[in-house]
């Protein structure tokens, strides 16, 4: 995961997958790598068993920001390659295109099969949202890396059938394209009148007020 262990995306999408994977008899062990920034304290034990081990990769908070990102993609592939050797890793599963970039770089060292799950055109999102420019080195590098993932990954897993169809039309081999939607626990997310009223009372929102809810991440481009 390119996100911190404490990031909402890790907690809501990565850890549930880890919990499922570790229950398979064919999975002997799992090493979860997360990128930790600003010297954050991380949870040392995830599931209380010996099958899953969490190893945080610490990224120093350097300035300028581009220096920090450059170090990420120079240091982390080397570190991950070393971890793969120590733990006799046989497969790499990356969550998203940014983690996929690291997996692609590591695979160049050790030729391990790697899979990119929840693959998306991250560089295009950043370009279209105006965060990166067309001549920005970050856009050029990530765009190139995404194309390399499409070419060399053993499996590309999307969350929508339309995007899988698009990749198929872009000549990505059919046998490496899969689609797995992002799913939620229906009991946890079911509608509750009691919970609805409790939250409205807490936030001093009248029962008949039309209310919009933002369910994304906070901070940086998401908040803006």
C-alpha positions as a printed NumPy array, in Angstrom:
array([[  0.   ,   0.   ,   0.   ],
       [  1.284,   3.465,  -0.899],
       [ -0.754,   4.806,   2.025],
       [ -0.096,   4.812,   5.77 ],
       [ -1.437,   2.02 ,   7.958],
       [ -3.587,   4.689,   9.643],
       [ -4.941,   6.11 ,   6.377],
       [ -8.669,   5.69 ,   5.899],
       [ -8.132,   3.955,   2.545],
       [ -5.82 ,   1.386,   4.122],
       [ -8.18 ,   0.762,   7.008],
       [-11.266,   0.437,   4.803],
       [ -9.915,  -1.299,   1.699],
       [ -6.526,  -2.909,   2.361],
       [ -6.934,  -4.453,   5.813],
       [-10.236,  -6.224,   5.009],
       [ -8.526,  -7.811,   1.983],
       [ -5.572,  -8.872,   4.138],
       [ -8.005, -10.437,   6.601],
       [ -9.591, -12.471,   3.795],
       [ -6.295, -13.507,   2.211],
       [ -4.77 , -14.756,   5.455],
       [ -7.646, -17.208,   5.875],
       [ -6.69 , -19.127,   2.714],
       [ -4.681, -22.282,   3.388],
       [ -2.699, -21.652,   0.181],
       [ -1.393, -18.378,   1.648],
       [  1.434, -19.266,   4.015],
       [  2.368, -15.745,   5.094],
       [  1.689, -12.093,   4.29 ],
       [  4.064,  -9.17 ,   4.618],
       [  2.14 ,  -5.901,   4.51 ],
       [  4.173,  -2.849,   3.524],
       [  2.816,   0.658,   4.079],
       [  4.377,   4.065,   3.466],
       [  4.634,   6.055,   6.689],
       [  5.371,   9.769,   6.57 ],
       [  6.25 ,  12.377,   9.179],
       [  7.463,   9.715,  11.646],
       [  3.941,   8.515,  12.416],
       [  3.539,   5.81 ,  15.027],
       [  2.07 ,   2.671,  13.464],
       [  0.181,  -0.316,  14.758],
       [  2.691,  -3.163,  15.258],
       [  0.17 ,  -6.029,  15.209],
       [ -2.756,  -6.193,  12.81 ],
       [ -4.605,  -9.454,  13.278],
       [ -3.026, -11.056,  16.292],
       [ -1.545, -13.997,  14.413],
       [  1.85 , -14.972,  13.088],
       [  0.68 , -15.216,   9.482],
       [  0.554, -11.458,   8.891],
       [  3.528,  -9.185,   9.48 ],
       [  3.389,  -5.441,   9.012],
       [  6.595,  -3.64 ,   8.002],
       [  6.314,   0.169,   7.779],
       [  8.48 ,   1.949,   5.203],
       [  9.369,   5.331,   6.628],
       [  9.547,   8.29 ,   4.263],
       [ 11.338,  11.382,   5.622],
       [  9.518,  14.686,   5.302],
       [ 11.966,  16.418,   2.953],
       [ 11.671,  19.741,   1.196],
       [ 11.192,  20.485,  -1.603],
       [  8.349,  17.991,  -1.98 ],
       [  9.719,  16.7  ,  -5.288],
       [ 12.884,  15.589,  -3.482],
       [ 10.751,  13.55 ,  -1.097],
       [  8.936,  11.835,  -3.976],
       [ 12.166,  11.177,  -5.828],
       [ 13.602,   9.475,  -2.757],
       [ 10.438,   7.345,  -2.481],
       [ 11.002,   5.794,  -5.888],
       [ 14.755,   5.377,  -5.457],
       [ 14.952,   4.043,  -1.895],
       [ 11.726,   2.063,  -1.534],
       [ 12.235,  -0.32 ,  -4.49 ],
       [ 15.645,  -1.261,  -3.078],
       [ 14.215,  -1.721,   0.413],
       [ 11.245,  -3.77 ,  -0.846],
       [ 13.579,  -5.971,  -2.89 ],
       [ 15.588,  -6.689,   0.257],
       [ 12.413,  -7.527,   2.187],
       [ 11.353,  -9.904,  -0.584],
       [ 14.645, -11.779,  -0.256],
       [ 14.565, -11.972,   3.539],
       [ 10.962, -13.231,   3.635],
       [ 11.17 , -15.477,   0.538],
       [  8.32 , -13.577,  -1.105],
       [  6.767, -15.319,  -4.117],
       [  4.145, -12.774,  -5.236],
       [  3.603,  -9.023,  -4.933],
       [  0.108,  -7.534,  -4.688],
       [ -0.065,  -3.753,  -5.093],
       [ -3.092,  -1.657,  -4.162],
       [ -3.518,   1.1  ,  -6.758],
       [ -1.285,   2.491,  -9.489],
       [  1.147,   4.288,  -7.157],
       [  1.907,   1.085,  -5.245],
       [  1.904,  -0.609,  -8.64 ],
       [  4.762,   1.641,  -9.702],
       [  6.838,   0.378,  -6.782],
       [  5.875,  -3.231,  -7.586],
       [  6.912,  -2.756, -11.22 ],
       [ 10.277,  -1.321, -10.158],
       [ 10.88 ,  -4.141,  -7.674],
       [  9.983,  -6.775, -10.273],
       [ 12.807,  -5.477, -12.425],
       [ 15.219,  -6.566,  -9.682],
       [ 13.803,  -9.988,  -8.877],
       [ 11.372, -10.984, -11.677],
       [  8.666, -11.797,  -9.125],
       [  5.116, -11.993, -10.485],
       [  3.134,  -8.937,  -9.429],
       [ -0.505,  -7.928,  -9.557],
       [ -1.968,  -4.418,  -9.433],
       [ -5.357,  -4.3  ,  -7.794],
       [ -7.723,  -1.294,  -8.075],
       [ -5.634,  -0.107, -11.013],
       [ -6.603,   3.351, -12.233],
       [ -5.113,   6.035, -14.521],
       [ -3.779,   8.006, -11.559],
       [ -1.562,  10.246, -13.691],
       [ -4.539,  11.267, -15.83 ],
       [ -6.603,  12.092, -12.743],
       [ -3.83 ,  14.336, -11.457],
       [ -3.475,  15.988, -14.865],
       [ -7.197,  16.595, -15.365],
       [ -7.618,  17.959, -11.831],
       [ -4.855,  20.476, -12.458],
       [ -2.549,  19.163,  -9.727],
       [  0.085,  18.087, -12.266],
       [  0.898,  19.746, -15.57 ],
       [  1.536,  18.002, -18.865],
       [  5.267,  18.769, -18.615],
       [  5.472,  17.983, -14.898],
       [  8.12 ,  15.34 , -14.228],
       [  5.732,  13.636, -11.791],
       [  3.084,  13.245, -14.484],
       [  5.566,  11.988, -17.064],
       [  7.098,   9.446, -14.679],
       [  3.802,   8.1  , -13.326],
       [  2.206,   7.974, -16.786],
       [  5.183,   5.972, -18.067],
       [  5.068,   3.702, -15.008],
       [  1.357,   2.993, -15.5  ],
       [  1.981,   1.975, -19.096],
       [  4.75 ,  -0.326, -17.896],
       [  2.385,  -1.904, -15.38 ],
       [ -0.149,  -2.574, -18.131],
       [  2.61 ,  -4.197, -20.146],
       [  4.441,  -6.246, -17.513],
       [  2.071,  -6.975, -14.601],
       [  0.783, -10.542, -14.381],
       [ -2.691,  -9.227, -13.603],
       [ -4.41 ,  -5.856, -13.798],
       [ -7.509,  -5.696, -11.612],
       [ -9.984,  -2.839, -12.077],
       [-12.994,  -1.867,  -9.972],
       [-15.294,  -1.193, -12.937],
       [-16.204,  -3.235, -15.979],
       [-16.151,  -0.137, -18.203],
       [-12.504,   0.533, -17.404],
       [-11.622,  -3.098, -18.023],
       [-13.371,  -2.792, -21.409],
       [-11.402,   0.379, -22.121],
       [ -8.104,  -1.333, -21.326],
       [ -9.082,  -4.236, -23.539],
       [ -9.665,  -1.79 , -26.401],
       [ -6.226,  -0.305, -25.663],
       [ -4.678,  -3.707, -26.495],
       [ -4.03 ,  -4.87 , -22.928],
       [ -4.13 ,  -8.696, -23.131],
       [ -7.483, -10.164, -22.137],
       [ -5.93 , -12.907, -20.003],
       [ -4.43 , -10.402, -17.553],
       [ -7.546,  -8.216, -17.101],
       [ -9.872,  -8.818, -14.171],
       [-12.57 ,  -6.792, -12.464],
       [-13.326,  -6.873,  -8.743],
       [-15.685,  -4.182,  -7.428],
       [-15.06 ,  -2.385,  -4.138],
       [-17.54 ,  -4.006,  -1.762],
       [-18.824,  -3.005,   1.668],
       [-20.361,  -4.827,   4.611],
       [-24.086,  -4.401,   4.01 ],
       [-24.918,  -4.759,   7.701],
       [-22.411,  -2.068,   8.663],
       [-23.682,   0.313,   5.977],
       [-27.409,  -0.398,   6.156],
       [-29.773,   2.516,   6.681],
       [-30.646,   3.165,  10.323],
       [-33.267,   5.687,  11.397],
       [-31.89 ,   5.676,  14.932],
       [-28.321,   6.378,  13.796],
       [-29.573,   9.04 ,  11.385],
       [-31.448,  10.87 ,  14.124],
       [-28.544,  10.558,  16.554],
       [-26.083,  12.131,  14.099],
       [-28.497,  14.922,  13.182],
       [-29.019,  15.761,  16.853],
       [-25.274,  15.734,  17.499],
       [-24.605,  18.109,  14.571],
       [-27.69 ,  20.259,  15.328],
       [-29.224,  19.475,  11.937],
       [-33.001,  19.672,  11.754],
       [-34.796,  16.519,  10.678],
       [-36.139,  18.069,   7.469],
       [-32.917,  19.861,   6.426],
       [-31.469,  18.625,   3.128],
       [-27.911,  17.626,   3.954],
       [-24.99 ,  16.762,   1.696],
       [-22.361,  14.336,   2.965],
       [-18.742,  14.236,   1.799],
       [-17.404,  10.689,   2.212],
       [-13.934,  11.129,   0.702],
       [-10.548,  11.811,   2.238],
       [ -9.774,  15.105,   3.97 ],
       [ -6.856,  17.396,   3.251],
       [ -4.86 ,  18.257,   0.146],
       [ -6.662,  18.019,  -3.219],
       [ -9.534,  15.954,  -1.818],
       [-10.679,  18.677,   0.57 ],
       [-10.324,  21.463,  -2.026]])
